[in-house]
Amino acid sequence: MIAGNLHLRSKKTVKTKQMKLYICSMTFEDIIGQEHIKEHLKKSAENGRIPHAQLFIGKEGTGGLPMAIAYAQHILCSFSDNP
């Protein structure tokens, strides 16, 4: 569950610059709950066990998109050669 049940539909009216900030600033710490999923995703990335594809599904408002964004950011920022 994400704080406030974030819905992307309500974000459509937000300017593009603000949307980029929303997407680029999403981390696992921003996601409330789902600790077992966050830990599994972190451990799989740290162990080098990143699958070719990852499917984040669920009903609207359950945090699939923010979790996917946080996972991608974790992978890209943790293992990037550029600080």
C-alpha positions in Angstrom: 0.0 0.0 0.0 1.3 3.4 -0.9 0.8 6.4 1.3 -2.4 8.1 0.1 -3.1 5.4 -2.5 -1.3 7.2 -5.4 -3.2 7.1 -8.6 -1.5 8.0 -11.8 -4.8 9.4 -13.2 -4.7 12.2 -10.7 -1.1 13.0 -11.8 -2.1 13.7 -15.4 -2.8 17.3 -14.6 0.7 17.7 -13.2 3.2 19.5 -15.4 5.8 17.3 -17.1 8.7 18.7 -15.0 6.9 17.8 -11.8 6.1 14.3 -13.1 9.7 13.7 -13.9 10.6 14.7 -10.3 7.9 12.4 -9.0 9.2 9.4 -11.0 12.9 10.1 -10.4 12.5 10.6 -6.7 10.7 7.3 -6.0 12.7 5.0 -3.7 11.8 2.0 -1.6 11.8 4.2 1.5 8.9 6.2 0.0 6.7 3.1 -0.2 4.8 2.3 2.9 4.3 -1.4 3.7 5.1 -4.3 1.4 8.3 -4.9 3.3 8.7 -8.5 2.2 8.5 -7.5 -1.5 10.9 -4.6 -1.0 13.5 -6.8 0.8 13.1 -9.5 -1.9 13.7 -7.0 -4.7 16.7 -5.5 -2.9 18.3 -8.9 -2.2 17.8 -10.2 -5.7 19.5 -7.1 -7.2 22.3 -7.2 -4.7 22.9 -10.9 -5.4 23.0 -10.2 -9.2 19.8 -12.1 -9.8 17.9 -9.5 -11.9 15.4 -11.2 -14.2 15.0 -10.2 -17.9 11.5 -9.0 -17.1 9.6 -8.3 -14.0 5.8 -8.1 -13.8 4.3 -5.7 -11.2 0.6 -6.3 -11.2 -2.3 -5.4 -8.8 -5.4 -3.4 -8.5 -5.2 0.3 -9.1 -3.8 2.1 -6.0 -1.9 -0.9 -4.6 1.5 0.5 -5.5 2.6 -1.5 -8.6 3.9 1.5 -10.5 5.8 3.1 -7.6 7.3 -0.3 -6.7 8.5 -0.8 -10.3 10.0 2.7 -10.4 11.7 2.3 -7.0 13.1 -1.1 -8.2 14.4 0.4 -11.5 16.0 3.3 -9.6 17.6 0.9 -7.1 19.1 -1.1 -9.9 20.3 1.9 -11.9 21.6 3.9 -9.1 23.2 1.1 -7.1 25.1 -0.5 -10.0 25.8 2.5 -12.2 29.4 3.6 -12.9 28.3 7.2 -12.8 27.7 8.5 -9.3 
